[in-house]
């Protein structure tokens, strides 16, 4: 875009319809655009090296990365996503831990009963040669106090697991809803930029260029429309990237990929 604008301005200057300062500003704008392009290329190289590191490589093996930034997956209602997230491995860990704590508490309660020992037998009296049945009951000293403390500790551990599970579910609910809401917000922006804003600004730029070449618009008006179009294109990319990141967060929380669009 900056190259084409400079060519138009230089042509107008040769014909006497343009000014020298407009040509100089266009050259400066082209130099700035080249700097920005070089910065983006360097950023792409750094990102490629970081991506290659995930596969244990120091140098990227690919030439071009393929993908569609505007290909999004289907997302069901938030209520259904939340139900799926509640059965995810992260929450299932707490359920498993709760069952262990329940078993420990039940075992301690049964042990307090098994500590009572009964003794049955027959006793013979030497003086009279009489015999009698005898029964005995033995209870360990201070066992009740020890068992009560152990049961209280086990019950406290059980309550702690329940609390941690409820806290984890609440935190997951907030994170999932934020990702779900932000994704919908960014997708609405993507659709608006692709279907309305960019087509309108592109048409406006074409009309402004024709009007400028005909001498009806100034260079400042032409640059303003160009800047609006470039900003809109950048906003489209940023919203699409943000929607993809939120989509990844949703998939992580529900522990499964979303359904691809058909």
C-alpha positions, 0 to 999 in steps of 0.5 A: 500500500505504501509503495503504490501511494508513493508511485502515485504521488511521484507521478502526480509530482512529475505532472505538476499536480502534486507537491514535494512535501507529499512525496517526502512524507510518502517516502518516510511512510514507506521507510516506516512500513519497511521497518515494521515489516522487518520487525514482524519477520524477526518476530516470526523467526523468534516464534518459529524457534520457540515452536520448534523447541516443543519438538526438541529441535533447535532449528525449525524444519518447516518452510511455511506454517499452515493453518487458518486463523479464521477457522473456529470450532463449534461451541455448545451452550455454556451450561453444557460446557460446565457439565463437561468440565465438572467431570474433567480429570482435574475435578475427578481428582478431588472426588477420588480423594474424597472417597479415600477420606470417607474410607479412612473415617469409616475404618477408624470408626470400626477400629474403635469397636474392634479394640474391645476384647471379650474373654470366655472360659471355665474356672475351677475352685481348689477348695471346693472342686467347683467349676464356673463359667467366667467372662472378661471384657478388656478395653485399652486405657485411654483408647477412647480419647485416642480414637476420638482425636483420630476421628476428628482429624480424619473428619477434618481432612474429609471436610478439607477435601470437600472445601477444596473441591468446591473451591476448585469448581468455583474457580473453574466456573469463573475461568470457563465463563470468562473464556466462553464470554470473551470468545463470543465477544471476539468472534462477534468482532471478527464477523463484523470486521470481515463482513462489514468494516473491512469491505466498507473501508476498502471501498472507501479507500478505492474511492478516496484514491480516485478522488485524490488522483482527480485532485478532489481530495488531499494527501492527508485524507488519503493517508487517513483512510489508508491508516483506518484500513490497516488498523482494521486489518490488524484488529481483525487478526488480533480478535481472531487470535484472541478467539483462538486462545479462548477456544484453547482455554475452553478445551483445556478446562473441559479436557477434550477438543471441541467439534470442528465446524462442518 
